[in-house]
């Protein structure tokens, strides 16, 4: 499955819009997974970072099942019943991503001098001002955004050639697709609703310096897609300018000074009569 160019542009812009800030009613919850198939000594093979409205509230080591609370936001909800099921689900997600890596890693893109690629995934769920909730996934290698998954409609969108194997494998694997949809549309949104009751007052008063810095390398869309979006914006501005010029010219043609003695039919159907 794949979306049109319009939906592609929207999906590429979605992470920028979603994580650029939220209003008092719109909030977002995200979990950033980093899977390293060959970690160095002492380094985790799976690390998850949780963020609410861009504020880091936890860091979780999937392999050692160790969790660090990065801000008062994490301390506020760690005693909730949903907390234990959350860490179990995050560990299961890390295990799934690790098992899938041999089948989805683009071997021809691996730099043998620097070792195997690191897989990154971002699961996000958010509530809009209208109250509607949505969810999505982003996947990439070494900070390069490669693949997008719309959890609501099940669309997979490749944004970089490194994501081709991943897309072909996962969009034809019902079990994997269902897992991603279940975790993002079900688990993530359920945690979001439970935690938000404790978080909302804190989110209005907690300044960003009290939260820990993000340790996940941001995934960037391919430059060709950025160029496509920029071209579309530029084309829209040109159209607006042309229409404004035509409107201004038409008003001048229809002004009393420009009218002949006999009635004249003006452009766009406006009838101009002489004084």
C-alpha positions as CSV (number, residue, x, y, z in Angstrom):
1,X,0.0,0.0,0.0
2,X,1.1,3.6,-0.6
3,X,-0.3,7.1,-0.3
4,X,-0.4,9.8,-3.0
5,X,2.1,12.6,-3.2
6,X,-0.2,14.8,-1.2
7,X,-0.5,12.4,1.6
8,X,3.3,11.8,1.5
9,X,3.9,15.5,1.9
10,X,1.6,15.6,4.8
11,X,3.2,12.6,6.5
12,X,6.7,14.1,6.1
13,X,5.5,17.4,7.6
14,X,3.6,15.6,10.3
15,X,6.5,15.0,12.7
16,X,7.6,18.6,12.3
17,X,4.1,19.9,13.1
18,X,3.5,17.4,15.9
19,X,6.7,17.9,17.8
20,X,7.1,21.7,17.2
21,X,4.8,22.5,20.1
22,X,1.3,21.9,21.4
23,X,-1.6,24.1,22.5
24,X,-3.2,23.9,25.9
25,X,-5.6,21.2,24.6
26,X,-3.4,19.3,22.1
27,X,-0.8,16.9,23.6
28,X,1.5,14.2,22.2
29,X,3.2,11.1,23.7
30,X,6.1,9.5,21.9
31,X,8.5,6.6,22.5
32,X,11.9,6.6,20.6
33,X,13.5,3.2,20.1
34,X,17.1,2.7,19.3
35,X,18.2,-0.8,18.4
36,X,21.9,-1.6,18.2
37,X,22.6,-5.1,16.9
38,X,26.2,-5.0,18.1
39,X,26.4,-2.7,21.1
40,X,29.8,-1.8,22.7
41,X,30.7,-3.0,26.1
42,X,28.3,-1.6,28.7
43,X,26.0,-0.1,26.1
44,X,22.3,-1.3,25.8
45,X,21.2,-3.1,22.6
46,X,17.8,-1.5,23.0
47,X,17.0,1.9,24.5
48,X,13.7,3.7,24.7
49,X,13.2,7.3,25.4
50,X,9.7,8.6,26.4
51,X,8.6,12.1,25.7
52,X,5.4,14.1,26.3
53,X,5.1,17.4,24.4
54,X,8.8,17.2,23.7
55,X,9.6,16.8,27.4
56,X,11.6,13.7,28.2
57,X,10.2,11.8,31.2
58,X,11.9,8.4,31.0
59,X,14.8,6.4,29.6
60,X,14.4,2.6,29.5
61,X,16.9,-0.1,28.9
62,X,15.0,-2.9,27.3
63,X,17.6,-5.6,27.8
64,X,18.3,-4.9,31.5
65,X,14.8,-3.8,32.2
66,X,16.2,-0.7,33.9
67,X,14.2,2.6,33.9
68,X,15.3,6.1,34.7
69,X,12.9,8.9,35.5
70,X,14.1,12.0,33.7
71,X,11.7,14.6,35.1
72,X,8.9,15.1,37.6
73,X,6.6,13.9,34.9
74,X,7.9,10.4,35.2
75,X,7.9,10.5,39.0
76,X,4.3,11.6,38.9
77,X,3.0,8.4,37.1
78,X,5.4,5.7,38.1
79,X,3.1,4.4,40.8
80,X,0.2,3.9,38.4
81,X,-1.0,0.4,37.5
82,X,-0.4,1.2,33.8
83,X,3.3,1.7,34.4
84,X,4.2,-1.9,34.7
85,X,2.3,-2.9,31.5
86,X,3.9,0.0,29.7
87,X,7.4,-1.3,30.3
88,X,6.4,-4.8,29.3
89,X,5.1,-3.6,26.0
90,X,8.1,-1.4,25.3
91,X,10.4,-4.4,25.9
92,X,8.2,-6.6,23.6
93,X,8.5,-3.9,20.9
94,X,12.2,-3.8,21.3
95,X,12.4,-7.6,21.0
96,X,10.3,-7.5,17.8
97,X,12.4,-4.8,16.2
98,X,15.6,-6.7,17.0
99,X,14.3,-9.9,15.5
100,X,13.2,-8.1,12.3
101,X,16.5,-6.3,11.7
102,X,18.2,-9.1,9.7
103,X,15.3,-9.2,7.3
104,X,14.9,-5.4,6.8
105,X,18.4,-4.1,7.0
106,X,19.6,-2.8,3.6
107,X,23.0,-4.7,3.4
108,X,24.2,-2.8,0.3
109,X,24.0,0.5,2.3
110,X,26.1,-0.8,5.2
111,X,29.5,0.8,5.5
112,X,31.7,-2.1,6.5
113,X,34.2,0.3,8.0
114,X,31.7,1.6,10.6
115,X,29.8,-1.6,11.4
116,X,26.1,-2.5,11.1
117,X,23.4,0.1,10.9
118,X,21.4,1.2,14.0
119,X,17.6,0.9,13.7
120,X,15.5,3.7,15.0
121,X,11.8,3.9,15.5
122,X,9.5,6.5,16.8
123,X,6.0,5.7,17.9
124,X,3.7,8.6,18.6
125,X,0.1,9.1,19.6
126,X,-1.5,12.5,20.1
127,X,-4.8,14.3,20.8
128,X,-5.9,17.2,18.6
129,X,-7.8,20.2,19.8
130,X,-11.0,18.6,18.6
131,X,-10.4,15.7,20.9
132,X,-9.6,13.2,18.1
133,X,-6.7,10.9,18.8
134,X,-4.2,9.6,16.1
135,X,-1.1,7.6,16.0
136,X,1.9,6.9,13.7
137,X,5.3,5.3,13.4
138,X,8.6,6.5,11.9
139,X,11.5,4.1,11.1
140,X,15.0,4.9,10.0
141,X,18.7,3.9,10.1
142,X,21.5,5.9,11.6
143,X,19.3,9.0,11.9
144,X,18.0,8.8,8.3
145,X,14.2,8.7,8.1
146,X,13.3,5.9,5.7
147,X,9.7,4.7,6.3
148,X,6.4,6.0,7.7
149,X,3.4,4.0,8.9
150,X,0.0,5.6,9.4
151,X,-1.6,3.5,12.2
152,X,-5.1,4.7,11.4
153,X,-5.3,3.7,7.7
154,X,-2.5,1.1,7.6
155,X,-0.5,3.0,4.9
156,X,3.2,2.4,4.5
157,X,5.2,5.2,2.9
158,X,8.8,4.9,1.9
159,X,10.7,8.2,2.0
160,X,14.3,6.8,1.4
161,X,15.6,3.9,-0.6
162,X,17.0,2.3,2.6
163,X,13.4,1.7,3.7
164,X,12.5,-0.4,0.6
165,X,13.2,-3.8,2.2
166,X,11.6,-2.7,5.4
167,X,8.4,-1.7,3.5
168,X,8.2,-4.8,1.3
169,X,8.7,-7.0,4.3
170,X,6.3,-5.4,6.8
171,X,3.4,-4.3,4.6
172,X,3.0,-8.0,3.6
173,X,3.4,-9.3,7.1
174,X,0.0,-9.0,8.8
175,X,1.3,-10.0,12.2
176,X,3.9,-7.1,12.3
177,X,1.4,-4.6,10.9
178,X,-1.2,-5.6,13.4
179,X,1.4,-5.4,16.3
180,X,2.4,-1.8,15.3
181,X,-1.3,-0.8,15.0
182,X,-2.2,-2.4,18.4
183,X,0.7,-0.8,20.3
184,X,0.2,2.7,18.8
185,X,-3.6,2.9,18.5
186,X,-4.3,0.8,21.7
187,X,-1.5,0.8,24.2
188,X,0.0,4.2,23.6
189,X,-3.4,6.0,23.6
190,X,-4.5,4.1,26.7
191,X,-1.3,5.2,28.5
192,X,-1.8,8.7,27.2
193,X,-5.3,9.0,28.6
194,X,-4.3,7.5,32.0
195,X,-1.2,9.6,32.4
196,X,-2.6,12.9,31.0
197,X,-4.9,13.3,34.1
198,X,-1.7,13.6,36.2
199,X,0.3,15.5,33.6
200,X,-2.0,18.3,32.4
201,X,-1.5,20.6,35.3
202,X,2.3,19.9,35.4
203,X,2.6,20.5,31.6
204,X,1.2,24.0,32.0
205,X,3.7,24.9,34.8
206,X,6.8,22.8,34.1
207,X,9.4,24.6,32.1
208,X,11.4,22.7,29.5
209,X,14.8,23.1,31.4
210,X,13.5,20.8,34.2
211,X,13.4,17.9,31.7
212,X,16.3,15.9,30.4
213,X,17.8,16.5,27.0
214,X,16.8,14.1,24.2
215,X,19.5,11.5,23.5
216,X,17.9,10.1,20.4
217,X,19.4,11.3,17.1
218,X,16.6,13.0,15.2
219,X,15.6,11.3,11.9
220,X,15.7,13.6,9.0
221,X,13.6,13.2,5.8
222,X,15.4,12.7,2.5
223,X,16.4,16.0,0.8
224,X,14.4,15.2,-2.3
225,X,11.2,15.2,-0.3
226,X,12.1,18.4,1.4
227,X,12.7,19.9,-2.0
228,X,9.4,18.6,-3.3
229,X,7.6,20.3,-0.3
230,X,9.4,23.5,-0.8
231,X,8.5,23.5,-4.5
232,X,4.9,23.0,-3.6
233,X,4.9,25.9,-1.2
234,X,6.6,28.2,-3.7
235,X,4.1,27.2,-6.4
236,X,1.2,28.1,-4.1
237,X,2.7,31.5,-3.4
238,X,3.1,32.2,-7.1
239,X,-0.5,31.3,-7.8
240,X,-1.7,33.6,-5.0
241,X,0.4,36.5,-6.4
242,X,-0.9,35.9,-9.9
243,X,-4.6,35.9,-8.7
244,X,-4.0,39.0,-6.7
245,X,-2.6,40.8,-9.8
246,X,-5.5,39.7,-11.9
247,X,-8.0,40.9,-9.3
248,X,-6.3,44.3,-9.1
249,X,-6.2,44.7,-12.8
250,X,-9.9,43.7,-13.1
251,X,-10.9,46.3,-10.5
252,X,-9.1,49.0,-12.5
253,X,-10.9,47.9,-15.6
254,X,-14.2,48.2,-13.8
255,X,-13.5,51.6,-12.2
256,X,-15.7,54.6,-13.4
257,X,-12.7,56.2,-14.9
258,X,-12.0,53.2,-17.1
259,X,-15.6,52.7,-18.3
260,X,-16.7,53.6,-21.9
261,X,-20.0,55.3,-22.4
262,X,-21.7,52.1,-23.4
263,X,-22.1,49.1,-21.0
264,X,-19.3,46.7,-21.1
265,X,-19.1,43.1,-19.8
266,X,-16.2,42.7,-17.5
267,X,-14.1,39.6,-16.8
268,X,-15.5,37.1,-14.2
269,X,-19.0,38.0,-15.2
270,X,-19.2,41.4,-13.4
271,X,-21.3,43.9,-15.5
272,X,-19.9,47.4,-15.6
273,X,-22.2,50.2,-16.7
274,X,-21.3,53.8,-17.5
275,X,-22.3,56.7,-15.1
